[in-house]
Amino acid sequence: RDVATVVTGVGGLIVALVGAFVYARQARVSPVPSASRGPTKAAVALRNWEGVVKWQPEHVHFPRDKEQLQQLLQHAYNHQERVKVVGAAHSWSDIASTTHTGGRSCHLLSLDYLNRVLAYDIRAKTVTVEAGMRLIDLNEYLWSVGLALSNQGSVNQQSVAGAISTGTHGSGLTYGPLHSRVVELEVMCSRGELHFCSPTHNSQLFYAALVGLGAVGVLYSVTIQCEDKFYLKVQETLMPMSDYYKTQRTQLLTDNQ
């Protein structure tokens, strides 16, 4: 596949360099220090990738399997407590913050340890993974078996659940966002019950949970339609802004939709 990048003049070059720095900064962000892995009372304030939203949750949990996730949700339900899920903390908003919970105790839940490949079908070109798997790890696994995601955003540190739940997209008119390639989900709801759903089974739950913003249960597993692995060809061109607007703009947009 071809990806054309046009840097117009010095201003465009500066924008490109700043963008590269931002993406590198994003890749180093972790919402929870590694020393605090496991169910714990948070000792430090957490922040999103941009550092604008900061909060200190009462409790942080890292379930290691489906049963621990279920127990946590059942406990919160029985005690009328809230649960919020955090991935790579890449959202610009305070969606993962536990600060505004109406006075109710709130648990912050990370799916970092729910990061296994559960199954793949090389003929159907599908893969089923636990929803906490990071995109960078998913891409490496898919490459090893000859597959690839059709499209994704510029940042690969997001969790599968986070990228899907927030509508993360890539580029191109002919390539939909990541959630458009999801074919099956397992969603764990507030009482710990696990529901399988797809476009043909439990379809209302399926479409509600695809970009559910964490409000429609916790995604446990995700099955994604992939394709054969491929290489990207990047073309970068320097040109004056005046030339871009006079002669190149329409053609470049048409050729690189």
TIVEXTOR-484873 format. One record per residue (C-alpha): residue in one letter; x, y, z. Coordinates in steps of 0.5 Angstrom, whole numbers, plus 500, padded with zeros to 3 digits. Last residue first. Layout:
N
AXYZ/...
***
This chain:
257
Q484518499/N491519497/D491520489/T485525490/L487529495/L494529492/Q491531485/T487537488/R492540492/Q498540487/T497545482/K496552485/Y495550493/Y501546493/D505550489/S504556493/M506552500/P512551497/M514543496/L518538500/T515531498/E515524502/Q513518500/V511512504/K510505502/L507501507/Y508493507/F503488508/K500482512/D494478509/E488481512/C484481519/Q477481522/I478482529/T475478535/V475481542/S475479549/Y473481555/L470488554/V467491560/G460493561/V457498556/A459505559/G466504558/L466509552/G461504548/V464504541/L463497540/A459496546/A452499543/Y453495537/F454488540/L449489545/Q444490540/S446485536/N446479541/H447474536/T448476528/P452482528/S456479534/C455478542/F457473547/H455475554/L459474561/E455476567/G459479572/R454483575/S455489572/C456486565/M462482562/V462483554/E465478550/L465481543/E465478535/V466481528/V470487530/R473490523/S469497524/H471497531/L478499528/P476505524/G474504517/Y478504511/T476506504/L476513505/G483513508/S486514515/G486511522/H481511527/T480510534/G472510536/T473510544/S471503545/I475500540/A482503541/G481502549/A479495548/V485493544/S489497548/Q493503546/Q500503545/N500503537/V499511536/S498513529/G491510528/Q489503525/N488500519/S487493516/L490490522/A495484519/L496477518/G502472516/V502469523/S508472526/W506479523/L499478527/Y503477533/E507483532/N501487531/L497485537/D503487541/I503494539/L496494539/R496493546/M492487549/G487489554/A481486550/E483479551/V485476544/T481473538/V484473531/T481473524/K484471517/A478466516/R484461513/I489463518/D484462524/Y486465531/A485464538/L486466545/V491471544/R493474551/N493481554/L488480560/Y494483565/D494490562/L486490563/S486496568/L480497573/L479503577/H475502583/C470507585/S467509592/R460513591/G460520592/G457522586/T463519582/H467525579/T474523581/T475516578/S478519572/A477514566/I473519561/D477525563/S478527556/W484527552/S484520551/H490516551/A490513558/A493507556/G487503558/V483505564/V476502566/K472505571/V468501576/R463504581/E460501588/Q453499590/H456494595/N454488591/Y455491584/A462493586/H464485589/Q460482583/L465487578/L471485582/Q469477582/Q468477575/L475480573/Q478475578/E475470574/K476472567/D484472569/R489476571/P485482574/F489488575/H486493580/V487500582/H483503589/E481509591/P483513585/Q488519585/W486524579/K490528573/V487530567/V492535563/G498530563/E497529555/W497522556/N492522562/R494522569/L495518575/A496521582/V500517586/A499511592/A493508589/K490503594/T492496591/P490490587/G496488583/R502492579/S504498584/A511498582/S510498574/P507505575/V500506573/P497510567/S503508563/V506514558/R512512554/A509511547/Q505518548/R512522548/A514518542/Y507520538/V508528541/F515528538/A513526531/G508531531/V513536533/L517534527/A511534522/V509541525/I516544524/L516541517/G510544515/G512551517/V519550513/G515549507/T509544505/V511537508/V507532503/T506525506/A504520501/V502513504/D502507499/R500500500/
***
